[in-house]
C-alpha cells in the first residue's frame, strides 16, 4: 500500500512536469519560499525553548529536513490537479506490464480452460467438445468457444483476473478509489459479441480481456478522481504534519538538553 501510494505521488509529479512545466516551476519557487520560512520557524522555535542554544551541523540538518519537506509538499499539493492524467498513465503502464507477465497468462488460461470444461447444457451434457483441446498441463493452448455461454465465461475469467492483477500492483488506487468486485455481465457480453462479430471462428484474444478490464478500471478511476484528490491531499497533509512534528520535536529536545547540560556544567 505504501509503495503504491508513493508510486502514485511520483506519477503526479511527472504529470505536473510534462503537462504544466511552468506550474512545476511556480510550485518549486513557492516551495522554496515556504521552505525558507519553515527553516526560520524551526530555528525560532528551538531558540524559544533555549535562548542560549547554539546550532551545530546536526541541528541545521533538522531545519533543512523541515524545509525540504515543505518544498516537496508544495509540489505534490499542486500536482494533485493532474490526478486524472496520473491514473490514466498508471493504467497504461499496468496494461503493458500485464501483457508481459507470462506467469499470469498461463495461470489465467488454466483457470479459463477449467471453467469452460465444467460447463454443461440443460441435459447435463458438456457444453463444448474438448476432444481436440487437451488440458494446458498436456500442452493444450486453445479453448473451444462455440457457445455464447462459454465465450462469456472465458472472457469473465480473464477480465476478473486482470482486475485482480491491477489490485495487487496498485492497492492504493484500488482501495481508495475503485473497489468494485468485477465488471457487469452485460459489458462482458457486449464485448464478446463485438469481438466474435469482427473475428468469426476465432478464439478469444487475451488482449481483449485486458483491454476490457483496462477500460473499466480507467473509467472507474476517472469517475472518482475528485475523491482521490481529497483523500490524497488529506494523507499528504497528515504525513507533512507528522514529519514536521518529528523534526521540530528533535530540535526542541536538543534545545532542552542543552539547558540541562549548561546547568550541570555550572553546578560542577
C-alpha positions in Angstrom: 0.0 0.0 0.0 2.8 2.5 0.9 4.8 1.7 -2.2 1.7 2.1 -4.3 0.9 5.4 -2.7 4.4 6.8 -3.4 4.3 5.5 -7.0 1.0 7.5 -7.4 2.7 10.6 -6.0 5.7 10.2 -8.3 3.4 9.8 -11.3 1.6 13.0 -10.2 4.9 14.9 -10.2 5.7 13.5 -13.7 2.4 14.7 -15.0 2.9 18.2 -13.5 6.2 18.4 -15.2 5.1 17.1 -18.6 1.8 18.9 -18.8 2.4 22.1 -16.9 6.2 22.6 -16.5 5.6 26.3 -15.8 3.3 25.3 -12.9 6.0 23.0 -11.7 8.5 25.9 -11.6 5.9 28.0 -9.8 5.4 25.2 -7.3 9.2 25.0 -6.8 9.6 28.7 -6.2 6.7 28.8 -3.8 8.0 25.7 -2.1 11.5 27.2 -1.7 10.0 30.4 -0.1 7.8 28.4 2.2 10.8 26.1 2.9 12.8 29.1 3.9 10.0 30.2 6.3 9.9 26.6 7.7 13.7 26.7 8.3 13.4 30.1 10.1 10.4 28.8 12.1 12.3 25.7 13.2 15.2 27.9 14.2 12.9 30.3 16.0 11.1 27.5 17.9 14.3 26.0 19.2 15.6 29.4 20.4 12.2 29.9 22.1 12.9 27.0 24.4 16.5 27.9 24.9 17.8 31.4 24.1 21.4 30.3 24.5 21.0 27.3 22.2 23.9 27.0 19.8 23.1 25.3 16.4 25.6 22.8 15.1 25.6 20.9 11.8 23.1 18.3 13.1 20.6 20.9 14.1 20.9 22.7 10.8 20.2 19.3 9.1 16.9 19.1 11.1 16.0 22.6 9.8 17.0 21.5 6.3 14.7 18.5 6.5 11.8 20.7 7.6 12.5 23.0 4.6 12.8 20.1 2.1 9.6 18.5 3.3 7.8 21.9 2.8 9.2 22.1 -0.7 8.1 18.6 -1.6 4.7 19.2 0.0 4.1 22.3 -2.1 4.9 20.5 -5.4 2.7 17.5 -4.6 -0.2 19.6 -3.4 -0.3 21.4 -6.7 0.3 18.2 -8.7 -2.9 16.8 -7.3 -4.8 18.6 -10.1 -3.4 16.1 -12.5 -4.8 13.1 -10.7 -6.9 12.0 -13.7 -3.9 12.1 -16.0 -1.8 10.2 -13.5 -4.3 7.4 -13.1 -4.6 7.1 -16.8 -0.8 6.8 -17.1 -0.7 4.2 -14.3 -3.4 2.1 -16.0 -1.5 2.3 -19.3 1.7 1.2 -17.6 -0.2 -1.7 -16.0 -1.6 -2.8 -19.3 2.0 -3.0 -20.7 3.2 -5.0 -17.6 0.4 -7.5 -17.6 0.8 -8.3 -21.2 4.4 -9.2 -20.4 3.5 -11.3 -17.4 3.8 -14.9 -18.7 3.0 -16.5 -15.4 -0.2 -14.6 -15.1 -1.1 -15.5 -18.7 -0.5 -19.2 -18.0 -2.4 -19.3 -14.7 -5.3 -17.4 -16.1 -5.5 -19.7 -19.2 -5.7 -22.8 -17.0 -8.5 -21.2 -14.9 -10.4 -20.2 -18.0 -9.9 -23.7 -19.6 -11.2 -25.5 -16.5 -14.1 -23.1 -16.1 -15.2 -23.8 -19.7 -14.6 -27.5 -19.3 -17.1 -27.6 -16.4 -20.0 -26.0 -18.3 -23.0 -28.2 -19.1 -26.2 -27.7 -21.1 -29.7 -28.3 -19.7 -29.4 -32.1 -20.3 -26.1 -32.3 -18.4 -24.0 -32.8 -21.5 -20.7 -31.0 -21.7 -21.3 -27.7 -23.4 -18.2 -27.8 -25.6 -16.4 -30.6 -27.4 -12.9 -30.8 -25.9 -11.7 -33.8 -28.0 -9.1 -31.8 -29.8 -8.4 -29.4 -27.0 -6.1 -31.0 -24.4 -5.6 -29.6 -20.9 -2.8 -27.0 -20.6 -0.8 -29.4 -18.5 -0.8 -31.7 -21.5 0.3 -29.0 -23.9 -3.1 -27.5 -24.8 -3.2 -23.9 -25.7 -6.7 -23.4 -27.0 -10.2 -23.4 -25.6 -13.3 -24.2 -27.8 -15.6 -21.2 -27.9 -18.6 -22.2 -29.9 -21.3 -21.4 -27.4 -22.1 -17.9 -26.2 -22.0 -19.1 -22.5 -18.5 -20.4 -23.0 -17.4 -17.2 -24.6 -18.7 -15.0 -21.8 -17.4 -17.4 -19.1 -13.9 -17.3 -20.6 -14.0 -13.6 -21.0 -15.2 -13.1 -17.5 -12.3 -15.2 -16.1 -9.8 -13.1 -18.0 -11.3 -9.8 -17.0 -11.6 -10.7 -13.3 -8.1 -12.0 -13.3 -6.9 -8.8 -14.9 -8.7 -6.7 -12.3 -7.1 -8.7 -9.5 -3.7 -8.2 -11.1 -4.3 -4.5 -11.1 -5.3 -4.5 -7.4 -2.2 -6.4 -6.4 0.0 -3.9 -8.3 -1.9 -0.8 -7.3 -3.6 -1.4 -3.9 -3.7 2.3 -3.0 -5.8 3.2 -6.1 -7.9 0.1 -5.8 -8.9 0.5 -2.2 -9.2 4.3 -2.1 -10.7 4.8 -5.5 -12.1 1.8 -7.2 -13.3 -1.2 -5.2 -15.9 -2.9 -7.3 -15.5 -6.7 -7.4 -15.8 -7.0 -11.2 -17.3 -5.9 -14.5 -21.0 -6.1 -15.1 -22.0 -9.2 -17.2 -23.7 -7.1 -19.9 -20.4 -5.3 -20.5 -18.6 -8.6 -21.0 -21.4 -10.0 -23.2 -21.4 -6.9 -25.4 -17.6 -7.1 -25.7 -17.7 -10.7 -26.6 -20.4 -10.2 -29.3 -18.3 -7.4 -30.8 -15.1 -9.5 -30.8 -16.7 -12.6 -32.4 -18.6 -10.5 -34.9 -15.3 -9.0 -36.0 -13.4 -12.3 -35.7 -15.7 -15.1 -36.7 -14.4 -18.6 -35.9 -11.6 -17.1 -33.8 -10.6 -17.8 -30.2 -10.9 -15.1 -27.6 -7.8 -12.9 -27.5 -6.2 -12.4 -24.1 -5.6 -8.9 -25.1 -9.3 -8.3 -25.4 -9.9 -9.2 -21.8 -7.0 -7.0 -20.7 -8.3 -4.1 -22.8 -11.8 -4.5 -21.4 -10.5 -4.6 -17.8 -8.3 -1.6 -18.6 -11.3 0.4 -19.9 -13.4 -0.4 -16.9 -10.6 0.4 -14.4 -9.8 3.7 -16.2 -13.4 4.6 -16.2 -13.8 3.9 -12.5 -10.7 5.9 -11.6 -11.5 8.9 -13.7 -15.1 8.9 -12.4 -13.9 9.1 -8.8 -10.8 11.2 -9.3 -12.2 14.1 -7.1 -12.4 11.6 -4.2 -8.8 10.5 -4.8 -7.7 14.2 -4.8 -9.4 14.8 -1.5 -8.1 11.6 0.3 -4.6 12.0 -1.2 -4.4 15.6 0.0 -5.6 14.7 3.5 -3.0 11.9 3.7 -0.4 14.3 2.3 -1.2 16.9 4.9 -1.1 14.3 7.7 2.2 13.0 6.6 3.6 16.5 6.3 2.5 17.5 9.8 3.8 14.3 11.3 7.3 14.7 9.7 7.4 18.4 10.7 6.4 17.5 14.2 9.2 14.9 14.5 11.7 17.4 13.1 10.6 20.2 15.4 10.5 17.8 18.3 14.1 16.8 17.7 15.2 20.4 17.7 13.2 21.2 20.9 14.7 18.1 22.6 18.2 19.2 21.6 17.5 22.7 23.0 16.2 21.4 26.3 19.1 19.0 26.6 21.4 21.9 26.1 19.8 23.7 29.1 20.4 20.7 31.3 24.0 20.4 30.1 24.6 24.0 30.9 23.1 23.8 34.3 25.2 20.7 35.1 28.3 22.5 34.0 27.6 25.5 36.3 26.9 23.3 39.3 30.1 21.3 38.8 
